[in-house]
Amino acid sequence: MKIYYTQNKKIIKVLYEKDIFGYDLSTLNPDHSVFEIEEIDPVNKDICIDVTRTSDKVDKDGLNKYYIENNELHVRDNWEEFIEEYD
């Protein structure tokens, strides 16, 4: 899996290896960095699924659940998805 992220640690795109050839990478900024994680490894399987599931979701502060820092994947403690309530 390739995780594309910005200089401020924000994940902007998550792609499984099987999806890379079908995605137009030219839509991404060349300044984005890439973090790779072995998606086949059983230890990483659940992490990869969760990163994909939550990559476009934020908490009440507008922060994503996962971020990249010092070339490592981190998860925010006590992160809860913000769901806007409509009247």
C-alpha positions, 0 to 999 in steps of 0.5 A: 500500500502506498500512502501519499501525504503532505509536508504537514503530515496529512494523508491525502491518498491511500492506494492498495498496490492493485489500484496503483496502475488504475489511478492517474498519479498525475492528479497528485502534487509532485511534492507529496511524499509516499509512505509504503506499508506491506499490505500482505503482511498479516500484522498490517492487514487490519491497519491497511483496512482502517487507514483506507476506511478513515482516510477521508474522515476527520474528528471535531478538530478537523484532524485525520485518524492517521498521520505520517511523522518521521516516516512512520505511520501514527494514530491519534489517541482517542480519535472519534469521527466527527459526524455533523448533525442535521436538524 
